Amino acid sequence: MTTSSPPPAPLLVFAQPADVRVDVDAWSAHAARFFATRVGLANEEHSFVVAPDGHSPGIRAAAARPSTAADFAAADAAEGASRGAGLAPLARRCKTIWVVARESPSDALALRLAVILASVFLGPILDPASGEIFGVKTGRAKVEALAQPRTS
């Protein structure tokens, strides 16, 4: 009997608006303009097609929920571990969390979707697996690093 490892912790995107409606056309226009990516709705509920220019597209799940005190505490802890980038106070102003599922710790499509959502909703991203909180600029750099071919 084979056992598979559990999926990695999802990325948490703090979002300032309480409104959780999906405006995929606006998201896709924003993603195309700033991230060379198209975003669309997949057939499954809460799933999005993420199609970066020049890379293979894929489907990633993302769903919104109200932010909680535990989310803010995790943001505070991540901020303390990174010696302060000023993102925990921003996270505390966010009413909503978008939970972006990922298939692996280095899932470039999930990270790209999280960065796009962070840019649209003006909030930071928390990676519970690494305990890191970061903004769009750092997220973009992480996406670009994952897109680079690996050399041995």
C-alpha positions, 0 to 999 in steps of 0.5 A: 500500500502506497501512501502519498504525502499530504498537500503542502499548506496553501498560500494565504492572500490577505485581501482588503475588500470584504466582497468575495465575488469573483470578477474574472474579467477584471482579474484577467485584465490585471494579470495580463497587464502586470504579470503576462498571465491570463486567468479564467474560470475552470469547470470546478467550483473555486478553480481558476485556469492560470495561463502565463505567457510562454509557460504551460497553463494549469488549474489551481483552486482558490476560495475566500473566507473571512480573516480570523485572529489566528490569521493575524497572529500568523502574520505577526509571527511571520513579520517578527521572524523576518525582522519586519517588512511592515506587512503584518499591520497591512494584513490586519486591515484585510477583511478576507483571506483567499486560500490558494491551494498548491500542489507542491511547495514550489508550485509556480502556478499557485504562487502566480495566482496568489501574487495576482490576487495580492496585487488586485486586493492590495494585501500581503501573502503568507506562506504558512509552510515557510512562515514567511509573509511577503508582498507582490514585489517579492512574490513576483521575484519568487515566480521569476526564480521558479521559472528559471531553468535549473542548472546542476 
